[in-house]
Amino acid sequence: MNRNKIKINDIKSAINKIEESLSHKKFYEFDDIEKYGILFLLQIIGEAARYLTEDFKENNKQIPWKEIIGFRNFVVHQYMDVKWEVIEKILYSDLPELETKIEKIKL
């Protein structure tokens, strides 16, 4: 299996785990441990995106790779500045859109 396929599968897996968590209760109902678990899964998405080849990212410009990776860097290096309202927006607005775009990628 090539690197891009592995990393896209990592992204899909992280999205699925987030969706599974959100199917049980709303994000605002999560305790801190659950919130940080979701944050870690978002970090995995960004980390996987970092390791996609440049050609792959160039051929799939419909996905905001730079922003995804930038968010990962922010979470890793400035984790104390994370605003849960922003995470909630990502979960309910950006993540479903990302999932739709990821599912359309032909590997």
Contact map, one row per residue, 1 for C-alpha under 8 A:
11101100000000000000000000000000000000000000000000000000000000000000000000000000000000000000000000000000000
11111100000000000000000000000000000000000000000000000000000000000000000000000000000000000000000000000000000
11111110000000000000000000000000000000000000000000110000000000000000000000000000000000000000000000000000000
01111111000000000000000000000000000000000000000000111001000000000000000000000000000000000000000000000000001
11111111100000000000000000000000000000000000000000000000000000000000000000000000000000000000000000000000001
11111111110000000000000000000000000000000000000000000000000000000000000000000000000000000000000000000000000
00111111111000000000000000000000000000000000000110110000000000000000000000000000000000000000000000000000000
00011111111100000000000000000000000000000000000110000000000000000000000000000000000000000000000000000100000
00001111111110000000000000000000000000000000000000000000000000000000000000000000000000000000000000000000000
00000111111111000000000000000000000000000001100100000000000000000000000000000000000000000000000000000000000
00000011111111100000000000000000000000000001100110000000000000000000000000000000000000000000000000000000000
00000001111111110000000000000000000000000000000000000000000000000000000000000000000000000000000000100100000
00000000111111111000000000000000000000000000000000000000000000000000000000000000000000000000000000000000000
00000000011111111100000000000000000000001101100000000000000000000000000000000000000000000000000000000000000
00000000001111111110000000000000000000001000100000000000000000000000000000000000000000000000001000100000000
00000000000111111111000000000000000000000000000000000000000000000000000000000000000000000000000000000000000
00000000000011111111100000000000000000001000000000000000000000000000000000000000000000000000000000000000000
00000000000001111111110000000000000001001000000000000000000000000000000000000000000000000000000000000000000
00000000000000111111111000000000000000000000000000000000000000000000000000000000000000000000000000000000000
00000000000000011111111100000000000000000000000000000000000000000000000000000000000000000000000000000000000
00000000000000001111111110000000000000000000000000000000000000000000000000000000000000000000000000000000000
00000000000000000111111111100000000000000000000000000000000000000000000000000000000000000000000000000000000
00000000000000000011111111000000000000000000000000000000000000000000000000000000000000000000000000000000000
00000000000000000001111111000000000000000000000000000000000000000000000000000000000000000000000000000000000
00000000000000000000111111101100000000000000000000000000000000000000000000000000000000000000000000000000000
00000000000000000000011111111100000000000000000000000000000000000000000000000000000000000000000000000000000
00000000000000000000010011111100001000000000000000000000000000000000000000000000000000010000000000000000000
00000000000000000000000001111100000000000000000000000000000000000000000000000000000000010000000000000000000
00000000000000000000000011111110000000000000000000000000000000000000000000000000000000000000000000000000000
00000000000000000000000011111111111000000000000000000000000000000000000000000000000000000000000000000000000
00000000000000000000000000001111111000000000000000000000000000000000000000000000000000000000000000000000000
00000000000000000000000000000111111100000000000000000000000000000000000000000000000000000000000000000000000
00000000000000000000000000000111111110000000000000000000000000000000000000000000000000000000000000000000000
00000000000000000000000000000111111111000000000000000000000000000000000000000000000000000000000000000000000
00000000000000000000000000100111111111100000000000000000000000000000000000000000000000000000000000000000000
00000000000000000000000000000001111111110000000000000000000000000000000000000000000000000000000000000000000
00000000000000000000000000000000111111111000000000000000000000000000000000000000000000000000000000000000000
00000000000000000100000000000000011111111100000000000000000000000000000000000000000000000000000000000000000
00000000000000000000000000000000001111111110000000000000000000000000000000100000000000100000000000000000000
00000000000000000000000000000000000111111111000000000000000000000000000000000000000000000000000000000000000
00000000000001101100000000000000000011111111100000000000000000000000000000000000000000000000000000000000000
00000000000001000000000000000000000001111111110000000000000000000000000100000000000000000000000000000000000
00000000000000000000000000000000000000111111111000000000000000000000001100110000000000000000000000000000000
00000000011001000000000000000000000000011111111100000000000000000000000100000000000000000000000000000000000
00000000011001100000000000000000000000001111111110000000000000000001000100000000000000000000000000000000000
00000000000000000000000000000000000000000111111111000000000000000001111110000000000000000000000000000000000
00000000000000000000000000000000000000000011111111100000000000000000100100000000000000000000000000000000000
00000011011000000000000000000000000000000001111111110000000000000000000000000000000000000000000000000000000
00000011001000000000000000000000000000000000111111110000000000001001100000000000000000000000000000000000000
00000000000000000000000000000000000000000000011111110000000000000000100000000000000000000000000000000000000
00110010000000000000000000000000000000000000001111111000000000000000000000000000000000000000000000000000000
00110010000000000000000000000000000000000000000111111101100000000000000000000000000000000000000000000000000
00010000000000000000000000000000000000000000000000111111100000000000000000000000000000000000000000000000000
00000000000000000000000000000000000000000000000000011111110000000000000000000000000000000000000000000000000
00000000000000000000000000000000000000000000000000001111111000000000000000000000000000000000000000000000000
00010000000000000000000000000000000000000000000000011111111100000000000000000000000000000000000000000000000
00000000000000000000000000000000000000000000000000011111111110001000000000000000000000000000000000000000000
00000000000000000000000000000000000000000000000000000111111110000000000000000000000000000000000000000000000
00000000000000000000000000000000000000000000000000000011111110000000000000000000000000000000000000000000000
00000000000000000000000000000000000000000000000000000001111111100000000000000000000000000000000000000000100
00000000000000000000000000000000000000000000000000000000111111111000000000000000000000000000000000000000000
00000000000000000000000000000000000000000000000000000000000111110000000000000000000000000000000000001000000
00000000000000000000000000000000000000000000000000000000000111111000000000000000000000000000000001001100000
00000000000000000000000000000000000000000000000000000000000011111111000000000000000000000000000000000000000
00000000000000000000000000000000000000000000000010000000100010111111100000000000000000000000000000000000000
00000000000000000000000000000000000000000000000000000000000000011111110000000000000000000000000000000000000
00000000000000000000000000000000000000000000000000000000000000011111111000000000000000000000000000000000000
00000000000000000000000000000000000000000000110010000000000000011111111100000000000000000000000000000000000
00000000000000000000000000000000000000000000011011000000000000001111111110000000000000000000000000000000000
00000000000000000000000000000000000000000000010000000000000000000111111111000000000000000000000000000000000
00000000000000000000000000000000000000000010010000000000000000000011111111100000000000000000000000000000000
00000000000000000000000000000000000000000111111000000000000000000001111111110000000000000000000000000000000
00000000000000000000000000000000000000000000010000000000000000000000111111111100000000000000000000000000000
00000000000000000000000000000000000000000000000000000000000000000000011111111110000000000000000000000000000
00000000000000000000000000000000000000100010000000000000000000000000001111111110010000000000000000000000000
00000000000000000000000000000000000000000010000000000000000000000000000111111110000000000000000000000000000
00000000000000000000000000000000000000000000000000000000000000000000000011111110000000000000000000000000000
00000000000000000000000000000000000000000000000000000000000000000000000011111111110000000000000000000000000
00000000000000000000000000000000000000000000000000000000000000000000000001111111110000000000000000000000000
00000000000000000000000000000000000000000000000000000000000000000000000000000111110000000000000000000000000
00000000000000000000000000000000000000000000000000000000000000000000000000000111111000000000000000000000000
00000000000000000000000000000000000000000000000000000000000000000000000000100111111101100000000000000000000
00000000000000000000000000000000000000000000000000000000000000000000000000000000111111100000000000000000000
00000000000000000000000000000000000000000000000000000000000000000000000000000000011111110000000000000000000
00000000000000000000000000000000000000000000000000000000000000000000000000000000001111111000000000000000000
00000000000000000000000000000000000000000000000000000000000000000000000000000000011111111100000000000000000
00000000000000000000000000000000000000100000000000000000000000000000000000000000011111111110000000000000000
00000000000000000000000000110000000000000000000000000000000000000000000000000000000111111111000000000000000
00000000000000000000000000000000000000000000000000000000000000000000000000000000000011111111110000000000000
00000000000000000000000000000000000000000000000000000000000000000000000000000000000001111111111000000000000
00000000000000000000000000000000000000000000000000000000000000000000000000000000000000111111111100000000000
00000000000000000000000000000000000000000000000000000000000000000000000000000000000000011111111100000000000
00000000000000000000000000000000000000000000000000000000000000000000000000000000000000001111111110000000000
00000000000000000000000000000000000000000000000000000000000000000000000000000000000000001111111111000000000
00000000000000100000000000000000000000000000000000000000000000000000000000000000000000000111111111100000000
00000000000000000000000000000000000000000000000000000000000000000000000000000000000000000011111111110000000
00000000000000000000000000000000000000000000000000000000000000000000000000000000000000000000111111111000000
00000000000000000000000000000000000000000000000000000000000000100000000000000000000000000000011111111100000
00000000000100100000000000000000000000000000000000000000000000000000000000000000000000000000001111111110000
00000000000000000000000000000000000000000000000000000000000000000000000000000000000000000000000111111111000
00000000000000000000000000000000000000000000000000000000000001100000000000000000000000000000000011111111100
00000001000100000000000000000000000000000000000000000000000000100000000000000000000000000000000001111111100
00000000000000000000000000000000000000000000000000000000000000000000000000000000000000000000000000111111100
00000000000000000000000000000000000000000000000000000000000000000000000000000000000000000000000000011111110
00000000000000000000000000000000000000000000000000000000000100000000000000000000000000000000000000001111111
00000000000000000000000000000000000000000000000000000000000000000000000000000000000000000000000000000001111
00011000000000000000000000000000000000000000000000000000000000000000000000000000000000000000000000000000111
